[in-house]
Amino acid sequence: MPRIKLSETAIQTIREVCASFDNQEGELINVLHKCQEKLGYLPAEVQELIAQELNMSIAKVYGVVTFYSFFTMIPKGEFPISICMGTACYVRGAEQVLNEFKRQLKVEVGQTSPDGKFSLSCLRCVGACGLAPVVMVGEKVYGRVSPQQVKQILAEHQEGCMREAKSA
Amino acid sequence: MAEYNTQILICGGTGCKSAESDEIGNVFKDLLNEYGLDDDVQVVVTGCFGFCEKGPIVKMMPDKTFYVHVTPADAEEIIKEHVVKGRQVDRLLYKDPKTKKSVSDSQHMDFYKKQIRIALRNCGFIDPENIDEYIARDGYMALGKCLGEMTPEQVIDEIKKSGLRGRGGGGFPTGLKWEITAKVKGDQKYVVCNADEGDPGAFMDRSILEGDPHSVIESMAINGYCTGATKGLVYIRAEYPLAVARLKTAIKQAREYGLLGTDILGSGFDFDIEIRYGAGAFVCGEETALIHSMEGLRGEPTFKPPFPSESGYLGKPTNVNNVETYANIPVIINKGAEWFASIGTEKSKGTKVFALAGKINNVGLIEVPMGTTLREVIYDIGGGIKGGKKFKAVQTGGPSGGMLTNDFLDTPIDYDNLISAGSMMGSGGMIVMDEDDCMVAIAKFYLEFTLEESCGKCSPCRIGNKRLFEILERITEGKGEEGDIHKLRILSEVIKDTSLCGLGQTSPNPVLSSLSHFMDEYEAHIKDGRCPAGQCKALLKYEVVEEKCTGCTLCFRNCPVGAITGERRSVHYIDQSLCIKCGVCFEKCKFDAIVMV
């Protein structure tokens, strides 16, 4: 993986986050939450800096980042697509919906489309089982999704960007 | 507080919120303003009503009219007709599926008739962001009673007498757990609320936190009083932003009212609560793993003993209970252990909340007395199987549980009965499956989950489950071999016996239980290369029945990959090399001319 050079502001942000938790090793998960919230993802360089600030080994930081599914080392797309793979959604056909997204976007779960627009991930139970199967694009929830609707959902967002690009 | 003649309660549970209930609330507020009714009518966004299938739900108070499937466009009619003229909007009322008649009061709906709401008592009745509404429904009365009139021993005794058992799945007697923590000596003790609900298809705890966060706060304070802990920690999934936000608001309000902080209600008792975020790891529902995660480490479980009650968070005595367990406590204190113990079965007292989902007509959050049968839950409350299909099984206990078939429909639900039936109570996920669900594929689905969530610390779970998954994958792809079933069984037993924590020990349960109830399906896959439910794609082919095809071109036009060819009014063909087996043609065909073979 090519190395990323962190911007001065990013470095500053990370240092401030660590300081806000008194650079305590035990606050690592909270630090990671905050950093991901601000930077979008946690690449190796960010982890190195956090390790340095909290005075712990990079391996430990990496161990925690990779342990929890909420933390990501890959930047999410402009429109992160999450397909609920809770059991309720699964028995109502979430797998077919997921396969259709994979086919249309030509990406696997955990990847981002080459244009950086869509990233695909699975999550476990949104808590909207009445709407199963459920797909989330960003904060927007789509309920009772069928594979046939996938094309339209993607188009909705693609058009959105095109319109925004035009008006800009 | 201002007095309102009418209240419009709008469900703000995750299901309804996902279906624009926020927007409905805003439209109501704007319209009320426009009509000059905003001094008269109050809009309240509540927690989950439970009847998610019919969401978004709007309930009118005081006359209790229950509107279902409401859209923002319906708001105006509700105001004009219901609020102004006092006439119900019939088209938005729930229709009884049997009598086809409108039912306006939820108490008369089959979905609610058999339910008793203890843990969910306030969900859908109060504004979860307003502490006054919680207090108005006897909130914090139990805390007051404990601090003012009872000794810690008396409170623990009351909980013990109530027979309450841990609702997170294990079923350990709650009173006993409190007593152990209370007896251990320690300068600092902790009260932890486990809100790391990771079971896929379960949303009980989240609904309680979203709908009634104060009940959890109150109970944690009561626990602190009993055990001598002054600090509470709620471990909650960061993926539950709404629950986190409501809990934060509730904690802040409780502090402002002097119900958290120092010298609570003038009793000299100090207690405060902090939130700790989980980051998506199923194993963190296990209490030792949860504690490690709160300490900022990888959430790996450790061997018990020592139990958290003796040595938990930062090595201090820690009482861990789950959300639903806590939500029961204030009611037990207010109404008495005897009342609570009068509900339920001999060894399982009170009620249990279930997230009823899957192939069922009434998806939702339900709370039933222990001892209710599965038949009552599925057919009376759940309204039967979707689309009139045949019931096949219900999975309780999530990935750690098992499948219960027709034979168990009349078994009263309680901790011990479910275990003897080869499943478990679990945290309360209840997924109904019908004849179209392949049980081998379901077992594979759960194993895939376990595989992802296994922390990797001990090899039986890390490697064993991987091998189990590979065998199941092979079977569903039509590459099953003679002897696979034997291998599955032996390996499952080894994983069960030798894994370190509860996750590993229960992970092969879906395999074992599907093997014992659906051996015929496994055999059909392996020996006949056939998936009886028609779900395993590798074993499935769509074909056109020439005699029935009218050449309407509907399948041709809907095929997403262009695998179907044919002219109008002539028989169509499916190119098997292009077909992705999505089943669209099968669903679209009006003449039953496409079959699964």
Interface residues (C-beta under 8 A of the other chain):
Chain A: Q24 E25 G26 E27 L28 I29 N30 L32 H33 G63 V64 F67 Y68 S69 F70 F71 M85 G86 T87 A88 C89 Y90 V91 R92 Q96 N99 E100 R103 L123 R124 C125 V126 G127 A128 C129 G130 L131 A132 V134 V141 G143 P147 Q148 K151
Chain B: G13 T14 G15 S18 A19 C52 E53 K54 G55 G198 D199 P200 G201 A202 F203 R206 S207 A238 E239 Y240 R276 Y277 G278 A279 G280 A281 F282 S293 E295 G296 L297 R298 G299 A355 A357 G358 K359 V363 G364 Q395 G398 G429 I431 M433 D437 I442 F445 Y446 F449 E452 C455 N558 P560 I580 C582 G583 V584
